[in-house]
Amino acid sequence: MYDERNMLVRDRSDNYVVLFKNDFSLNWFKDNHPDIELIDLFDVNQYDQTT
């Protein structure tokens, strides 16, 4: 899944990560692929924003 708006990449742990350019792209993907579970990494990880 790649186009000028979105990218499918791998993180340093070799997990797939989808990068959506905007909310429209994200919502389109969710509507057209309801069988794929997406998670927001900011919701599941604690990042130190002070550095």
N, C-alpha and C positions, 0 to 999 in steps of 0.2 A: 504494500500500500504506500505509494508515493505519488505525489503530484506537486504542483507549485505551492500548494497550501498545507500539505500534511506530509509527515514522514514516519516511517516505521524504522526504528533503530534498536540497538541493543545497549543495555547499560553495562557497567563494569562487571556485573555478576552474570552477564550473558542472558539476561531476561529481556523480553521484548518490551519496548516502550513506544507508544504512539504519541507523536507530537502534533497537536491540532493547532492550526493558525488562529482560529477564532471559535467562538461559541456556536456559530452557525454550522461549521464543519463538524464539530463534536456532536451536536444534536442531530445532524443529518446522518452521521454514522450510527448513532444509537437507534434512530428510527429504522434504518435499513438493515441493521444487524443486531436484532434484539437478543440473539442467542450468545453474543459475545459479552462477557462481563468486563466492564471497565472500572478501574478504581482510580481515585485521585490520590496521587502520592503525598500531597500535602495533608490529606486527611488521615493518612495512616503512619506518617513519619513525623518525628519531632526534629525540627531543624533549629540549630542555634543561629538566630538572626542577628546576634550582637557582634559578630566578627565581620 
